[in-house]
């Protein structure tokens, strides 16, 4: 009877603690290198009347630093290589790499550097930073949701919307949306 009662108390205690509390900030604190294995950067651009296209970047690198004492001092740095863009349609890929859009030959990197991180829940944060593409820089915001922390690996689901006109990439508007929807999985390895 005592063992059964003790087991019930233990189960009740686990149910009373939110699942997100299982990962304490102190457990996640540290520096991580973003790994292409387990990570992906996808985007969607809509088209008037429906449709549009989806794409992804195959090459990128970056780092995440989570500050134990003050989440606001955490940092995210991400570099994307636009020549690695892929939509599954060779003609569109070549157009996106051209000087009409990414100008990958003259602007080989797209960079995001966070300027602030604001915790919005136990497992999410709003990451604000400076995005630079084609020599133009603008402030952008992304929502990051912690997807897991295990054995020195951290995983985030990151979403956000970017206006491509801010970077001189508004060719095709208004037929194609000015808004680019990003959906990313960023996996970092502690080190």
GUDO-578044 format. One line per 10 residues: their letters; for each residue x, y, z of C-alpha. Coordinates in steps of 0.02 Angstrom, whole numbers, plus 50000, padded with zeros to 5 digits. Each point is the difference from the previous one (the first is absolute). Example, Ala and Ser with C-alpha at 12.3 -4.5 7.8 and 13.67 -1.06 7.14 Angstrom:
REM GUDO-578044
AS) 50615:49775:50390; 50069:50172:49967
***
This chain:
REM GUDO-578044
XXXXXXXXXX) 50000:50000:50000; 50143:50120:50045; 50088:49966:49832; 49838:50027:49904; 49968:50166:50091; 50180:50057:49971; 49982:49958:49814; 49838:50101:49990; 50084:50150:50083; 50146:49990:49877
XXXXXXXXXX) 49883:49993:49849; 49897:50146:50068; 50157:50103:50024; 50054:49968:49820; 49830:50053:49934; 50006:50160:50101; 50165:50054:49920; 49982:50062:49820; 50094:49896:49871; 50099:50155:49948
XXXXXXXXXX) 50068:50016:50177; 50096:49838:49969; 50128:50104:49904; 50070:50132:50116; 50086:50151:49925; 50159:49948:50088; 49993:49834:49906; 49987:50089:49833; 50127:50137:50037; 50156:49996:49893
XXXXXXXXXX) 50064:50020:49823; 49942:49895:49854; 50056:49985:49819; 49854:49981:49880; 50017:49833:49912; 49934:49972:49824; 49960:49822:50055; 49829:50011:50081; 49974:50181:49944; 49901:50074:49855
XXXXXXXXXX) 49957:50172:49934; 49840:49999:49897; 49904:50146:49925; 49837:50030:49908; 49950:50142:49884; 49816:50010:49957; 49926:50048:49832; 49844:50103:49964; 49856:49882:49967; 50086:49858:50093
XXXXXXXXXX) 50154:49897:49974; 50173:50074:50011; 50153:49898:50041; 50097:49922:50143; 50187:49992:50016; 50143:49963:50118; 50182:50044:50027; 50120:49853:50004; 50150:50094:50072; 50005:50105:50157
XXXXXXXXXX) 50098:50017:50161; 49978:50088:50165; 50010:50004:50187; 49880:50015:50146; 50055:50059:50172; 49876:49985:50142; 50042:50107:50151; 49957:49915:50165; 49980:50159:50101; 49905:50108:49874
XXXXXXXXXX) 49911:49929:49848; 50002:50176:49926; 50189:49987:49981; 49986:49840:49898; 50059:50010:49819; 49959:49922:49832; 50112:50016:49847; 49949:49919:49836; 50081:50007:49828; 49907:49931:49848
XXXXXXXXXX) 50083:49970:49831; 49873:50050:49866; 50086:49900:49862; 49935:49846:50092; 49816:50047:49973; 49893:49861:49931; 49817:49991:49949; 50006:49839:49899; 49982:50104:49841; 50165:50040:49915
XXXXXXXXXX) 49934:50153:49908; 49934:50079:50160; 50160:49956:50095; 50107:50087:49867; 49886:50152:50005; 50009:50010:50190; 50191:49993:49994; 50007:50134:49865; 50025:50187:50027; 49811:50021:49989
XXXXXXXXXX) 49978:49920:50172; 50145:49940:50111; 50143:50054:49887; 50097:49854:50072; 50155:50037:49894; 50022:50173:50079; 49912:49972:50167; 50051:49823:50050; 49931:50010:50178; 49839:50045:50089
XXXXXXXXXX) 50035:50038:50183; 49890:50012:50154; 50072:50068:50163; 49885:50010:50150; 49988:50163:50097; 49878:49940:50134; 49918:49842:50063; 49838:50015:50098; 49931:49848:50089; 49814:49979:49960
XXXXXXXXXX) 49967:49837:50094; 50093:49859:50085; 50050:49931:49830; 49990:50146:49878; 50080:50166:49962; 49987:50145:49879; 50169:50026:49914; 50027:50172:49924; 50151:50038:49894; 50080:50076:49847
XXXXXXXXXX) 49979:49905:49837; 50120:50047:49860; 49974:49945:49820; 50063:50080:49838; 50087:50136:50102; 49838:50057:50082; 49966:49980:50186; 49834:50004:50091; 49931:49947:50169; 49904:49835:49998
XXXXXXXXXX) 49913:49895:50133; 49986:49812:50016; 49911:49888:50124; 50107:49859:50070; 49920:49851:50087; 50110:49877:50096; 49971:49827:49927; 50122:49905:50107; 50161:49989:50098; 50091:49835:50012
XXXXXXXXXX) 50181:49947:50022; 50077:50166:49949; 49882:50029:49854; 49866:50135:49998; 49862:50017:49871; 49891:50150:49957; 49852:50024:49882; 50014:50178:49931; 49870:50094:49898; 49987:50175:49931
XXXXXXXXXX) 49946:50111:49857; 50119:50110:49900; 49955:50134:49872; 50113:49967:49851; 49981:50179:49935; 50109:50061:50146; 50146:49911:49917; 49969:50050:49819; 49924:49830:49957; 49824:50056:49957
XXXXXXXXXX) 50003:49941:49820; 49834:49921:49953; 49893:50095:50125; 49853:50014:50011; 49974:49835:49907; 50115:49915:50125; 49982:50049:50182; 50122:50122:50076; 49992:49894:50160; 50118:49853:50018
XXXXXXXXXX) 49945:49875:50133; 50146:49913:50085; 49984:49832:50089; 50165:49940:50073; 50064:49861:50110; 50166:50047:50078; 50097:49864:50090; 50152:50053:50100; 50140:49896:50072; 50079:50060:50161
X) 50180:50047:49985
***
